[in-house]
Amino acid sequence: MPLKLDQPRKKQLVSLTPLIDVVFILLLFFMLTSSFVAWRTLDTPLAAPSQEVLPDQDKQDPLLFELKANDGRVWFDNQFISVQNSDRIRDIVQQNKDRLFVLQAEDSVSLQSLMTLADQLKLQGAEKLSIANAFNDPQS
């Protein structure tokens, strides 16, 4: 039986249909597993505070809360208190309801620690909060 070697082979074409199916399945997977959450934003003033004349009650010395590290402790009135100690923070806020609470953080403190303290003060009833060093020149 003689072999016919001179017959040209048929070229096999690669079908793109399975590739398109895989791409659509991946697209569907990523769309269904992604979460589209609206990010919470923090509204902070970008300009320096105005030099308005403050009422007499605001001329009291502000209460200073100092964050020196991200360990959950705050330096207040020459002693450390825990940010999670809501009873102590509530007592401080209730005794000084109309005063300004100033939050001062060292350079190494994260924004999350600062916001945790601010949230805790707001939850306990503090009405006036300020972040110290917000307008300082980083070069100085």
CNS distance restraints for C-alpha pairs under 8 A (distance, minus, plus):
assign (resid  15 and name CA) (resid  19 and name CA) 7.93 0.50 0.50
assign (resid  16 and name CA) (resid  20 and name CA) 6.23 0.50 0.50
assign (resid  17 and name CA) (resid  21 and name CA) 6.22 0.50 0.50
assign (resid  18 and name CA) (resid  22 and name CA) 6.21 0.50 0.50
assign (resid  19 and name CA) (resid  23 and name CA) 6.28 0.50 0.50
assign (resid  20 and name CA) (resid  24 and name CA) 6.23 0.50 0.50
assign (resid  21 and name CA) (resid  25 and name CA) 6.17 0.50 0.50
assign (resid  22 and name CA) (resid  26 and name CA) 6.17 0.50 0.50
assign (resid  23 and name CA) (resid  27 and name CA) 6.12 0.50 0.50
assign (resid  24 and name CA) (resid  28 and name CA) 6.05 0.50 0.50
assign (resid  25 and name CA) (resid  29 and name CA) 6.09 0.50 0.50
assign (resid  26 and name CA) (resid  30 and name CA) 6.22 0.50 0.50
assign (resid  27 and name CA) (resid  31 and name CA) 6.13 0.50 0.50
assign (resid  28 and name CA) (resid  32 and name CA) 6.13 0.50 0.50
assign (resid  29 and name CA) (resid  33 and name CA) 6.11 0.50 0.50
assign (resid  30 and name CA) (resid  34 and name CA) 5.85 0.50 0.50
assign (resid  48 and name CA) (resid 135 and name CA) 6.44 0.50 0.50
assign (resid  54 and name CA) (resid  58 and name CA) 5.99 0.50 0.50
assign (resid  54 and name CA) (resid  59 and name CA) 6.80 0.50 0.50
assign (resid  55 and name CA) (resid  59 and name CA) 6.92 0.50 0.50
assign (resid  56 and name CA) (resid  60 and name CA) 7.69 0.50 0.50
assign (resid  57 and name CA) (resid  98 and name CA) 7.68 0.50 0.50
assign (resid  57 and name CA) (resid  99 and name CA) 7.83 0.50 0.50
assign (resid  58 and name CA) (resid  98 and name CA) 7.99 0.50 0.50
assign (resid  58 and name CA) (resid  99 and name CA) 6.79 0.50 0.50
assign (resid  58 and name CA) (resid 100 and name CA) 7.34 0.50 0.50
assign (resid  60 and name CA) (resid  99 and name CA) 6.97 0.50 0.50
assign (resid  61 and name CA) (resid  99 and name CA) 7.78 0.50 0.50
assign (resid  61 and name CA) (resid 100 and name CA) 7.82 0.50 0.50
assign (resid  62 and name CA) (resid  99 and name CA) 6.19 0.50 0.50
assign (resid  62 and name CA) (resid 100 and name CA) 4.86 0.50 0.50
assign (resid  62 and name CA) (resid 101 and name CA) 5.79 0.50 0.50
assign (resid  62 and name CA) (resid 102 and name CA) 6.40 0.50 0.50
assign (resid  63 and name CA) (resid  99 and name CA) 7.19 0.50 0.50
assign (resid  63 and name CA) (resid 100 and name CA) 6.24 0.50 0.50
assign (resid  63 and name CA) (resid 101 and name CA) 4.89 0.50 0.50
assign (resid  63 and name CA) (resid 102 and name CA) 5.92 0.50 0.50
assign (resid  64 and name CA) (resid  76 and name CA) 6.51 0.50 0.50
assign (resid  64 and name CA) (resid  77 and name CA) 7.81 0.50 0.50
assign (resid  64 and name CA) (resid 101 and name CA) 6.13 0.50 0.50
assign (resid  64 and name CA) (resid 102 and name CA) 4.85 0.50 0.50
assign (resid  64 and name CA) (resid 103 and name CA) 6.12 0.50 0.50
assign (resid  64 and name CA) (resid 104 and name CA) 7.09 0.50 0.50
assign (resid  65 and name CA) (resid  74 and name CA) 6.35 0.50 0.50
assign (resid  65 and name CA) (resid  75 and name CA) 5.91 0.50 0.50
assign (resid  65 and name CA) (resid  76 and name CA) 5.18 0.50 0.50
assign (resid  65 and name CA) (resid 101 and name CA) 7.30 0.50 0.50
assign (resid  65 and name CA) (resid 102 and name CA) 6.06 0.50 0.50
assign (resid  65 and name CA) (resid 103 and name CA) 4.95 0.50 0.50
assign (resid  65 and name CA) (resid 104 and name CA) 6.10 0.50 0.50
assign (resid  66 and name CA) (resid  74 and name CA) 5.68 0.50 0.50
assign (resid  66 and name CA) (resid  75 and name CA) 4.96 0.50 0.50
assign (resid  66 and name CA) (resid  76 and name CA) 6.57 0.50 0.50
assign (resid  66 and name CA) (resid 103 and name CA) 6.08 0.50 0.50
assign (resid  66 and name CA) (resid 104 and name CA) 4.82 0.50 0.50
assign (resid  66 and name CA) (resid 105 and name CA) 5.76 0.50 0.50
assign (resid  66 and name CA) (resid 106 and name CA) 7.90 0.50 0.50
assign (resid  67 and name CA) (resid  73 and name CA) 7.10 0.50 0.50
assign (resid  67 and name CA) (resid  74 and name CA) 5.19 0.50 0.50
assign (resid  67 and name CA) (resid  75 and name CA) 6.44 0.50 0.50
assign (resid  67 and name CA) (resid 103 and name CA) 7.56 0.50 0.50
assign (resid  67 and name CA) (resid 104 and name CA) 6.17 0.50 0.50
assign (resid  67 and name CA) (resid 105 and name CA) 4.61 0.50 0.50
assign (resid  67 and name CA) (resid 106 and name CA) 6.32 0.50 0.50
assign (resid  67 and name CA) (resid 109 and name CA) 6.91 0.50 0.50
assign (resid  67 and name CA) (resid 114 and name CA) 7.45 0.50 0.50
assign (resid  68 and name CA) (resid  74 and name CA) 7.32 0.50 0.50
assign (resid  68 and name CA) (resid  75 and name CA) 7.67 0.50 0.50
assign (resid  68 and name CA) (resid 105 and name CA) 6.11 0.50 0.50
assign (resid  68 and name CA) (resid 106 and name CA) 5.29 0.50 0.50
assign (resid  68 and name CA) (resid 108 and name CA) 7.65 0.50 0.50
assign (resid  68 and name CA) (resid 109 and name CA) 6.60 0.50 0.50
assign (resid  69 and name CA) (resid  73 and name CA) 7.53 0.50 0.50
assign (resid  69 and name CA) (resid 106 and name CA) 7.31 0.50 0.50
assign (resid  69 and name CA) (resid 108 and name CA) 6.72 0.50 0.50
assign (resid  69 and name CA) (resid 109 and name CA) 5.39 0.50 0.50
assign (resid  70 and name CA) (resid 108 and name CA) 7.99 0.50 0.50
assign (resid  70 and name CA) (resid 109 and name CA) 5.61 0.50 0.50
assign (resid  70 and name CA) (resid 110 and name CA) 6.72 0.50 0.50
assign (resid  70 and name CA) (resid 113 and name CA) 6.09 0.50 0.50
assign (resid  72 and name CA) (resid  82 and name CA) 5.82 0.50 0.50
assign (resid  72 and name CA) (resid  83 and name CA) 5.50 0.50 0.50
assign (resid  72 and name CA) (resid  84 and name CA) 7.42 0.50 0.50
assign (resid  72 and name CA) (resid 113 and name CA) 7.22 0.50 0.50
assign (resid  73 and name CA) (resid  80 and name CA) 6.09 0.50 0.50
assign (resid  73 and name CA) (resid  81 and name CA) 5.58 0.50 0.50
assign (resid  73 and name CA) (resid  82 and name CA) 4.49 0.50 0.50
assign (resid  73 and name CA) (resid  83 and name CA) 5.84 0.50 0.50
assign (resid  74 and name CA) (resid  80 and name CA) 5.42 0.50 0.50
assign (resid  74 and name CA) (resid  81 and name CA) 5.32 0.50 0.50
assign (resid  74 and name CA) (resid  82 and name CA) 6.08 0.50 0.50
assign (resid  74 and name CA) (resid  83 and name CA) 6.55 0.50 0.50
assign (resid  75 and name CA) (resid  79 and name CA) 5.57 0.50 0.50
assign (resid  75 and name CA) (resid  80 and name CA) 4.57 0.50 0.50
assign (resid  75 and name CA) (resid  81 and name CA) 6.46 0.50 0.50
assign (resid  76 and name CA) (resid  80 and name CA) 6.17 0.50 0.50
assign (resid  76 and name CA) (resid  81 and name CA) 6.98 0.50 0.50
assign (resid  81 and name CA) (resid  85 and name CA) 7.10 0.50 0.50
assign (resid  81 and name CA) (resid  88 and name CA) 7.72 0.50 0.50
assign (resid  83 and name CA) (resid  89 and name CA) 7.81 0.50 0.50
assign (resid  83 and name CA) (resid 116 and name CA) 7.65 0.50 0.50
assign (resid  83 and name CA) (resid 117 and name CA) 6.08 0.50 0.50
assign (resid  83 and name CA) (resid 120 and name CA) 7.20 0.50 0.50
assign (resid  84 and name CA) (resid 120 and name CA) 7.93 0.50 0.50
assign (resid  85 and name CA) (resid  89 and name CA) 6.48 0.50 0.50
assign (resid  86 and name CA) (resid  90 and name CA) 5.84 0.50 0.50
assign (resid  86 and name CA) (resid 120 and name CA) 7.31 0.50 0.50
assign (resid  86 and name CA) (resid 124 and name CA) 7.48 0.50 0.50
assign (resid  87 and name CA) (resid  91 and name CA) 6.23 0.50 0.50
assign (resid  88 and name CA) (resid  92 and name CA) 6.35 0.50 0.50
assign (resid  89 and name CA) (resid  93 and name CA) 6.16 0.50 0.50
assign (resid  89 and name CA) (resid 120 and name CA) 7.81 0.50 0.50
assign (resid  89 and name CA) (resid 121 and name CA) 6.90 0.50 0.50
assign (resid  89 and name CA) (resid 124 and name CA) 7.01 0.50 0.50
assign (resid  90 and name CA) (resid  94 and name CA) 5.98 0.50 0.50
assign (resid  90 and name CA) (resid 121 and name CA) 7.75 0.50 0.50
assign (resid  90 and name CA) (resid 124 and name CA) 5.14 0.50 0.50
assign (resid  90 and name CA) (resid 125 and name CA) 7.56 0.50 0.50
assign (resid  91 and name CA) (resid  95 and name CA) 6.14 0.50 0.50
assign (resid  92 and name CA) (resid  96 and name CA) 6.29 0.50 0.50
assign (resid  93 and name CA) (resid  97 and name CA) 5.45 0.50 0.50
assign (resid  93 and name CA) (resid 121 and name CA) 7.34 0.50 0.50
assign (resid  93 and name CA) (resid 124 and name CA) 6.67 0.50 0.50
assign (resid  93 and name CA) (resid 125 and name CA) 6.53 0.50 0.50
assign (resid  93 and name CA) (resid 126 and name CA) 5.86 0.50 0.50
assign (resid  94 and name CA) (resid 125 and name CA) 7.49 0.50 0.50
assign (resid  97 and name CA) (resid 125 and name CA) 7.53 0.50 0.50
assign (resid  97 and name CA) (resid 126 and name CA) 6.38 0.50 0.50
assign (resid  97 and name CA) (resid 127 and name CA) 7.40 0.50 0.50
assign (resid  98 and name CA) (resid 127 and name CA) 7.38 0.50 0.50
assign (resid  98 and name CA) (resid 128 and name CA) 7.64 0.50 0.50
assign (resid  99 and name CA) (resid 128 and name CA) 6.97 0.50 0.50
assign (resid 100 and name CA) (resid 127 and name CA) 7.89 0.50 0.50
assign (resid 100 and name CA) (resid 128 and name CA) 5.05 0.50 0.50
assign (resid 100 and name CA) (resid 129 and name CA) 5.98 0.50 0.50
assign (resid 100 and name CA) (resid 130 and name CA) 7.26 0.50 0.50
assign (resid 101 and name CA) (resid 126 and name CA) 7.59 0.50 0.50
assign (resid 101 and name CA) (resid 128 and name CA) 6.10 0.50 0.50
assign (resid 101 and name CA) (resid 129 and name CA) 4.87 0.50 0.50
assign (resid 101 and name CA) (resid 130 and name CA) 6.21 0.50 0.50
assign (resid 102 and name CA) (resid 129 and name CA) 5.91 0.50 0.50
assign (resid 102 and name CA) (resid 130 and name CA) 4.76 0.50 0.50
assign (resid 102 and name CA) (resid 131 and name CA) 5.71 0.50 0.50
assign (resid 102 and name CA) (resid 132 and name CA) 6.19 0.50 0.50
assign (resid 103 and name CA) (resid 114 and name CA) 7.57 0.50 0.50
assign (resid 103 and name CA) (resid 118 and name CA) 7.74 0.50 0.50
assign (resid 103 and name CA) (resid 129 and name CA) 7.42 0.50 0.50
assign (resid 103 and name CA) (resid 130 and name CA) 6.11 0.50 0.50
assign (resid 103 and name CA) (resid 131 and name CA) 4.80 0.50 0.50
assign (resid 103 and name CA) (resid 132 and name CA) 5.77 0.50 0.50
assign (resid 104 and name CA) (resid 131 and name CA) 6.10 0.50 0.50
assign (resid 104 and name CA) (resid 132 and name CA) 4.90 0.50 0.50
assign (resid 104 and name CA) (resid 133 and name CA) 6.89 0.50 0.50
assign (resid 105 and name CA) (resid 109 and name CA) 6.09 0.50 0.50
assign (resid 105 and name CA) (resid 114 and name CA) 7.16 0.50 0.50
assign (resid 105 and name CA) (resid 132 and name CA) 7.56 0.50 0.50
assign (resid 109 and name CA) (resid 113 and name CA) 6.76 0.50 0.50
assign (resid 109 and name CA) (resid 114 and name CA) 7.44 0.50 0.50
assign (resid 110 and name CA) (resid 114 and name CA) 6.68 0.50 0.50
assign (resid 111 and name CA) (resid 115 and name CA) 6.13 0.50 0.50
assign (resid 112 and name CA) (resid 116 and name CA) 6.05 0.50 0.50
assign (resid 113 and name CA) (resid 117 and name CA) 6.41 0.50 0.50
assign (resid 114 and name CA) (resid 118 and name CA) 6.30 0.50 0.50
assign (resid 115 and name CA) (resid 119 and name CA) 5.94 0.50 0.50
assign (resid 116 and name CA) (resid 120 and name CA) 6.15 0.50 0.50
assign (resid 117 and name CA) (resid 121 and name CA) 6.24 0.50 0.50
assign (resid 118 and name CA) (resid 122 and name CA) 6.17 0.50 0.50
assign (resid 118 and name CA) (resid 129 and name CA) 7.46 0.50 0.50
assign (resid 119 and name CA) (resid 123 and name CA) 6.02 0.50 0.50
assign (resid 120 and name CA) (resid 124 and name CA) 6.31 0.50 0.50
assign (resid 121 and name CA) (resid 125 and name CA) 6.50 0.50 0.50
assign (resid 121 and name CA) (resid 126 and name CA) 5.45 0.50 0.50
assign (resid 122 and name CA) (resid 126 and name CA) 4.90 0.50 0.50
assign (resid 122 and name CA) (resid 127 and name CA) 6.76 0.50 0.50
assign (resid 136 and name CA) (resid 140 and name CA) 7.82 0.50 0.50
